[in-house]
C-alpha cells in the first residue's frame, strides 16, 4: 500500500461538478466541524468558500496558535550543484538550458556554511539538481557531515532516492526531507516532465514514504502551483500530508504551496492562484491539518509573507539565494533555479516577524 492507492478513488472525480453543488450551508458545516473529512476539506477549497475567507482565516489563526504558538521557524536554502539530467519544462536547471553549470567543492561548501552561520541561521536546506553521476551519494554524505559542524538541522531537497540511500544520508546527519510532487495529476505530470529520471511519477510520489521509513524526523511536500488545476492539486497535497501523518507517527509533516516564479526558459504557467486564493488554500489546509507545518518561501513577496504570519504559516525561508552558492559572492552564483521575490536579509525577516508579535525560531531541534 502507498499513497497512490489513497488517491485512486479520485482519479476520475469531477471536481468542477462537486464545486458547483457546494452551498453556503455546506461551507458553514465544514468550518464548524471539529475534525474535517476529506470532503469537508474539498468544500473549503471551493470557489464559494472564498466568500467565508474571514471565518476561515480566524479559525486557521486560532488552530495555529493552539498547536504552534506564536512562532515562525526559520531556514535557509543552499544550492551546491545545478547539474541536471531532467527536462522539466518549467525549471531553470532543465538540461537543455544554456546556463553555466556549477558544483561546489567541499571547501566552497564550507565557505558558504560559515557565511550563512554568521547570520544566526541554524536550519539549512541542501539542494541540488538531479544528476546523481555528478552529485553521487558519497559527495552528498561528505557535504552533510561538513555542514553539520555549522547547523543544528540539515534537510535535503534533492532527487528521489531508495530507502537505503536515505538511511545513509540520515546516518551522515540529515534529519529532514523536502520533496515536491510538483503536480499530482498524472497526465499533467507527463506533459511537463519530458525526459530523465523525473518522468517516473510513482517513484517520486512514493519517495516521502521512503524518507519517513528511513527515519527522517521531518518530511515536507507540496505541489508547484501553476502546473496543474490549482484546487485539485492542493486537495491532493493535503490528502498526501494527511496520509503521511497517519502512517508515520514519528514524522513531522509539513506542506509548501510554492507558486511559479520566472525561471530560465520562460515557461508560462497555465494555471494561477491569486493572493486571495492562496490565502484560501493556506487556511483550508490549516483547518484540515491542524498539526501540519506550513512553509512559505521567498517566492512570495515580503508584504504578502508578513500578512501570512497570522494566517497559518509556521516556517519561513530567509535571506535566500537560488543560484549555486552565492552567499559569499552573489555574482559568482550562476543562473538561479527560479527568481525570488522577498529579497530581505535574515535580520530584516526576523524584524518583521517580531513586529507581528511572533517569535522567530532559529533552532528548535538537536540530533542526539
N, C-alpha and C positions, 0 to 999 in steps of 0.2 A: 504494500500500500504506500502511496505517496500523495502529495497534494494534488497531483494530476487527476487522481480518482475523485477528489472532492469537487473539482470544477466540471467534471464530465456532464452532470445534470444540466449545466448552464450552457452547454456547447451550442445548442440551437435556440437558446432562450431569446424571446422577443423583448428586449429592454424597452424599446420605444412604446410598445403596446402596454407594458407594465406601467411606465411613467404616465401614460395617457389616462390610466384608471386611478391614479393616486388622488385622494381628496384631502382637504384641509383637516378633516376629522382623523384621517389615517396618519397624517403628519403629527397631529397633536397626540395621538395614541403612542406613536413611536417615541416622541420626546418624553412622554410620561412613564415609559417602560423602565423598570429598574435594570433589566438586562435586555439588550436589544437582540432580536433574532436576525438572521441573515436578511429576511425581507424587510424588517424594520430599518436596517442599515440602508438597504436599497431605496426605501421610501425617503430617507433623509438626503439621499443623493439626487433625488428627482428635481426637475426644474421648479415644480410647485413648492417644494420645501424651502427654496431660496426666499420665499415670502416670509418665512419664520426664522430668518437668519439671526435676528436679535435673540430670540429664545435659545436657539442652538448655541450661539456664542456664549450666552450666560451659563448654560449647562456645561459646556466644554470647559469654561474657565473654572467653575466650581470643582469639576472632576479632576482637573489638572492640579489644582492646589491641594485637593484631598490626597492624591496619590504621589505627587512630586514636590509639594510645597512650592514656594515662590523662588524657583531656581532655574537657571539655564546652564546646562553643561557645555563647555567649550571644547572644540577640537580644531586641528589644522591639517590640511592635506599636504603630502609631499610626493610629487611625481618623481620617480627615479629612472623611468625609461618611457619613450614614446614610440618604440618599435612595435609594429602590429602587423599580423598576418591576415586580419579580417577585412572584409569590405562591408562596413556598416555605413550606409549612405548618409547618415546624419552626423558622423563623428569626424572631428578634426584629425584623428590619428589613422583614418582609413588608409590602407596600404597603398592606394593609388594616388594619394595626395602628395604633391611635390613640396614637402616640408623638410626642414633639417632634422634628421633623426639623431637622437642623443640618448646615451645610457650613462648614468653616473657611476664613477668608480667608488670604492669603499671610502677612500679619502675624501671625495667630493660629498658623499652622503654624510660623513661625519662633520664636515664643514657646515653643511646645511643644518644638521641637527643642533650644532652649537648656536647658530644664528636664531633658529626657532625657539630653542630652550630659553634664550635670553629674553624672550617676550613674556615668559611665565607659563606658556602652554605646556601641558603635561600629557595631553591625549593627542596622539598622532595617527593619521590615516595614511597608509603607504599605498601608492598607486603605480601601476604600470599599464602599458598596452598589452595585447595578447600575443606574445611571441616567446613561447617557452624555450625556444632554441637560443634566444638572446638573453632571457632572464630565467635561467633554469632554477630548480628548487634549491640547489646549493648556493647560488648567488643570493636568493631571497633569504635563506637561513642566515647567511653571514650579515646581510643588511639588517635583519631584525635583531640579531644579537648585539650589533653595534648600537642600534637605536635604543635598545632597552637600557643602555647606560645613561640615557638622557630623558627618557619618558616613562611615566608610570604605566601607560597603556599604549600599545601599538596594535592597531587594527589594519586589515588589508582590504583593498578594493582592486583585485586583480582578476585574472582569468579563472573560470571554474576549475576545480581540481577534484581528484579522487579523495576519498576519506583518508587514505594512508598519507597523502601529501599534506592534507590539512593537519593531521596529527603531528607530522614532522614540524610544521610551522608553529603549532601550539607549543611543542617542546622547545622551540627556539625562542619563544616569548610572545607570540601573537595571542591576543585574547578576544579579538572581535573580527567579524566578517561583514563587509558591506558588499552586496551583490544585487544589482537591479536586473529584474527580468527584462526591462526596457519596454516590452509590450506583451501582454498576456494573450491577446488574440493570436492564435497560432498562424492563421492565414496572413495577418498583417506582419507577423514576425518574419515570415519567409520573404516578404516583399522588401523589407528594409535591411535584411542581413543576407547579402548576396554570395559571400564566399568566406571560407575559413572555418575554424572550429566553432565559431559562434553560431553557425547555421543550425547546430544541434539544439533544438528547442527544449527537449526533455532533459538533456544533460544539464543545461543551465537552470531549468526550473527546479530540479531536484538538488542543486548544489547547496542551498541554505540548509537543507536537512542533513546533508553530509557534514557540513560545518558544525551543526549542532551536535551530531553524533560524535564528532571528533573532540568535542569538549569546549568549543569557544563559548565564553560566557555571554557574548552579545552577538546577535545577528540582525543586520539592518537590510531591509528590502524595499522595493517600490517599483513603480512604472516610470518611464520617461514621458512626461505629459507632452503630447504633441504627435506621438507615433500612432496612437490608436484612439478610438472613440472614448472620450475622457471619462464619462460617468461609469461605463462598464469597466474600464481599466482600473479606476480607483476602487470599485467594488471588488474586483478580483484580488487586488493587492491587500485589501482589508481581510478578505477570506484567507489569503495566504498567511498573513500575520497571525490571525486567529488560530489557524491550523498549527503553526509552529508553536505558539504559546500553549496550546492544549496538549501537544505531543512531546514537548521538550521543556519540562517544568523548571529545569535548572538554567534555562537560557533566557536572557533578557531580549525581548523582541522589539525592534524599532522599525519605523517606516519613514521614508522620504517621498516627497512629491516634486522632484525636480522638473522644472519647466524648460522647454527647449530654449537655448540661447544661441546666438550666432556662432558658427564654427567654420573651419576650413572646408570648402566645398559648397557652401551657401545652400544647404538643404532647406527647403521651405516646408515647414510643418503643415500638415493637412488638418490638424485638429488643434483647438485652442481652448484655454480656460483663462478668463479674465480674472482680475484680482478678487472680485466678489465671489466668483465661482470657486476660486482656490480656497477662500476662507470657508465656504460651504463644505468643501471636501475635507479640510483640516478639522473642522468642528464635528462633522459627521463621523470621521474616524475616531476622534476622541470619545464621542458618545458610545460608539460601538466597542471600542477597545480602551477602556479607562486606564489600564496599566501599561499600555504600549508607549514607548518613546516616540516622539515626532520630531524629525530633524528638518531644519530649514537651512539651506546652504546660501553661499554668496551669489548664486544665480539670481536671487531676488534682490530688489533694491533695498537700500538702507532704511528708508522711511517705512516701506512695507514690512520689512522684518521687525522693526521696532513695534509695529502695531500687532504683530502676531505673538508677541511675548505673552500677552494676557489671554490669548485665544486657544491655547493648547500646545504650543511649541515647547519642547523641553531641551533641545540641543541645537546649537549654532556652530557653524564654522566661522572662523575669523582670520583676517589677515591673509587670505588665500592667494595662492599662485597656481594656475593650472597648466603652466609650462613645466618642463623638466628642470628641477632645481629652482633657481630664481630667487631664493630668499637672501642669499648673499649678494647676488648680482642679477637683477631682473632683466637686464639687457642680454644676458647670456642664457636665458631660459628656453629660447627657441619658441616655436609656434605652440600656442595653448591648445588644449583639447576643445575648449569652448571659452567664450568670453564670460568674465564675471561681471556682476553689476554693483554689488556692495564692495567698494574698494577701500573701506575703512581699515585702519590698523587694529590690532588686537586691543590696544588701550582704548581706542575710540568705541569699539563694540562693547567693551566692558563698561565704559562710562554710560552708554545708552541703556544697558541692562539695569544698571544701578538707578538711573534716573526714572526708570519704570517701576521702581520699588521691588525689583527682583535681585537675587544674588547670583553673580556669575561664579561658576564652579570650574576651576582649573583642573582639579583632580578629585575623583571620588572613589578610587579603587587602586589597590596594590596587589600584585601577584604574590602569593605566599610561597 
